[in-house]
Amino acid sequence: MGEEDDSMRPGFDHFVTHRGQGKYFDTEFRANNGKREVVPGYYTTVVTDMAIDWMAEREEEDAPFLLMLGHKAPHSFYFPEPKYENTFDGVRVPYPASAFSLEDKPVWIKQRLNTWHGIYGPLFDWRKEFPDRSARAMLDFERMVRAYWGTILSVDDSVGRIYDYLKAAGKLDNTLFIFTSDNGLLEGEHGMVDKRTGHDPSLHIPLVVRYPGLIEAGKVVDAQTLTLDFASTILEICQAPALPKTQGKSWKKVGKLGR
């Protein structure tokens, strides 16, 4: 929530955060402007535990709730959970073909190749000596991407645990479940890593929604939405008053009708 600001944000009854991006292991958390404490364990697992514990404390309450759960994964630098460290070791990950189709691209794109933005650079510390354009250097790229994938497997586990908890509590089908992200990521496309150019891999983010009665299971909607549409959508689905002066528009109708 900010490099140094881990204060409680307005509008929340319960707020757990930390300074900076946190760490994959043993992050120092702060709850409700209280004491900062290091919580041992893997970040994705720890925050999922916190979310489930918070819901369990309110399991007998009939009041509606909003839970926002954010993960560090798959932010760089990538450190998978130990059980997933070697999951993708047998998967080859070559540089994307677009990394070698830069002849008609602006000079600044080519200039990035040897920097931390490019495939020949340090690759978030997965390459110790750089720039390196050798064929062997692609092994560093493979290790980076595999680690990135490994962190996402723990996010999959987290989503499954939240789903299973809501199902066991009898609240799953009365809960609007939204899975999304703040940005996409370039993994070698156009010779780049990270997210800092307006290419499709950076702009295209997941939006997976589950709410029986509104959205048919397995339905794919090929329509554009923006992150600023979330608030308006959630409020309309929950039949709550719209926020004043909001810019976002609800996609409830799009989700139901597909247009």
HUSUL-V74994 format. One record per residue. N is the residue number from 1. RES is the residue in three letters. PSI is psi in degrees with one decimal (999 if undefined). Layout:
# HUSUL-V74994
n=(N,N)
res=(RES,RES)
psi=(PSI,PSI)
This chain:
# HUSUL-V74994
n=(1,2,3,4,5,6,7,8,9,10,11,12,13,14,15,16,17,18,19,20,21,22,23,24,25,26,27,28,29,30,31,32,33,34,35,36,37,38,39,40,41,42,43,44,45,46,47,48,49,50,51,52,53,54,55,56,57,58,59,60,61,62,63,64,65,66,67,68,69,70,71,72,73,74,75,76,77,78,79,80,81,82,83,84,85,86,87,88,89,90,91,92,93,94,95,96,97,98,99,100,101,102,103,104,105,106,107,108,109,110,111,112,113,114,115,116,117,118,119,120,121,122,123,124,125,126,127,128,129,130,131,132,133,134,135,136,137,138,139,140,141,142,143,144,145,146,147,148,149,150,151,152,153,154,155,156,157,158,159,160,161,162,163,164,165,166,167,168,169,170,171,172,173,174,175,176,177,178,179,180,181,182,183,184,185,186,187,188,189,190,191,192,193,194,195,196,197,198,199,200,201,202,203,204,205,206,207,208,209,210,211,212,213,214,215,216,217,218,219,220,221,222,223,224,225,226,227,228,229,230,231,232,233,234,235,236,237,238,239,240,241,242,243,244,245,246,247,248,249,250,251,252,253,254,255,256,257,258,259)
res=(MET,GLY,GLU,GLU,ASP,ASP,SER,MET,ARG,PRO,GLY,PHE,ASP,HIS,PHE,VAL,THR,HIS,ARG,GLY,GLN,GLY,LYS,TYR,PHE,ASP,THR,GLU,PHE,ARG,ALA,ASN,ASN,GLY,LYS,ARG,GLU,VAL,VAL,PRO,GLY,TYR,TYR,THR,THR,VAL,VAL,THR,ASP,MET,ALA,ILE,ASP,TRP,MET,ALA,GLU,ARG,GLU,GLU,GLU,ASP,ALA,PRO,PHE,LEU,LEU,MET,LEU,GLY,HIS,LYS,ALA,PRO,HIS,SER,PHE,TYR,PHE,PRO,GLU,PRO,LYS,TYR,GLU,ASN,THR,PHE,ASP,GLY,VAL,ARG,VAL,PRO,TYR,PRO,ALA,SER,ALA,PHE,SER,LEU,GLU,ASP,LYS,PRO,VAL,TRP,ILE,LYS,GLN,ARG,LEU,ASN,THR,TRP,HIS,GLY,ILE,TYR,GLY,PRO,LEU,PHE,ASP,TRP,ARG,LYS,GLU,PHE,PRO,ASP,ARG,SER,ALA,ARG,ALA,MET,LEU,ASP,PHE,GLU,ARG,MET,VAL,ARG,ALA,TYR,TRP,GLY,THR,ILE,LEU,SER,VAL,ASP,ASP,SER,VAL,GLY,ARG,ILE,TYR,ASP,TYR,LEU,LYS,ALA,ALA,GLY,LYS,LEU,ASP,ASN,THR,LEU,PHE,ILE,PHE,THR,SER,ASP,ASN,GLY,LEU,LEU,GLU,GLY,GLU,HIS,GLY,MET,VAL,ASP,LYS,ARG,THR,GLY,HIS,ASP,PRO,SER,LEU,HIS,ILE,PRO,LEU,VAL,VAL,ARG,TYR,PRO,GLY,LEU,ILE,GLU,ALA,GLY,LYS,VAL,VAL,ASP,ALA,GLN,THR,LEU,THR,LEU,ASP,PHE,ALA,SER,THR,ILE,LEU,GLU,ILE,CYS,GLN,ALA,PRO,ALA,LEU,PRO,LYS,THR,GLN,GLY,LYS,SER,TRP,LYS,LYS,VAL,GLY,LYS,LEU,GLY,ARG)
psi=(11.2,152.7,-41.6,-13.4,104.8,31.0,159.6,131.3,148.1,150.3,-7.4,142.4,-28.1,129.6,120.3,128.4,-164.7,168.7,144.5,-151.7,-3.6,-177.8,154.1,-30.4,135.1,60.0,146.2,115.2,160.9,128.2,125.2,45.5,18.6,-156.5,140.8,131.0,137.9,126.5,113.3,145.2,176.4,131.8,-50.7,-41.2,-42.4,-49.1,-28.3,-41.9,-45.1,-42.5,-44.8,-40.7,-41.2,-42.8,-38.8,-35.6,-21.9,16.4,-32.7,-11.9,145.0,0.0,147.2,158.0,158.1,124.4,125.4,117.6,117.0,140.0,150.5,-44.9,142.0,46.5,149.7,154.8,146.4,121.5,101.4,158.3,141.6,-37.8,-14.9,7.1,-35.1,13.7,-39.4,20.0,-29.5,4.1,122.2,138.3,83.1,161.6,138.6,150.1,-32.6,-18.5,-17.7,20.0,59.8,7.9,-37.3,13.3,159.7,154.1,-37.2,-28.7,-42.7,-34.0,-22.4,-17.1,-37.0,-1.6,-177.9,-9.9,-12.0,169.4,-14.8,2.9,-157.7,-14.3,51.1,43.4,7.4,-12.1,121.3,-31.8,123.0,160.0,150.7,113.4,9.9,160.5,-35.7,-28.7,-19.3,-22.9,-34.9,-42.2,-42.6,-44.1,-38.7,-49.4,-39.8,-39.6,-41.2,-49.1,-40.7,-38.6,-32.0,-28.7,-35.9,-32.7,-40.2,-44.1,-42.3,-46.7,-42.2,-39.7,-41.4,-44.1,-48.9,-38.1,-48.1,-37.8,-46.1,-31.3,-4.1,21.4,0.9,-48.9,-5.5,19.8,129.4,114.3,116.4,125.6,123.3,-172.3,169.4,-20.5,162.4,-161.4,139.1,121.8,64.4,-14.7,134.3,23.4,15.8,157.6,165.5,-154.0,11.3,21.6,157.5,45.9,160.5,-42.1,-27.3,-35.9,-27.8,114.9,157.5,147.7,98.4,124.5,135.3,121.4,95.0,142.2,-20.0,-45.6,122.8,135.1,133.4,0.3,136.1,124.9,118.3,70.1,151.6,134.9,169.7,157.9,-26.9,-3.0,-11.4,-48.3,-47.9,-38.7,-48.5,-43.6,-41.0,-43.3,-36.1,3.8,40.0,157.2,145.9,153.2,142.9,145.0,24.2,147.0,-24.9,156.1,142.5,138.5,23.1,-46.5,-39.1,-43.3,-35.3,-42.1,-19.3,17.0,999)
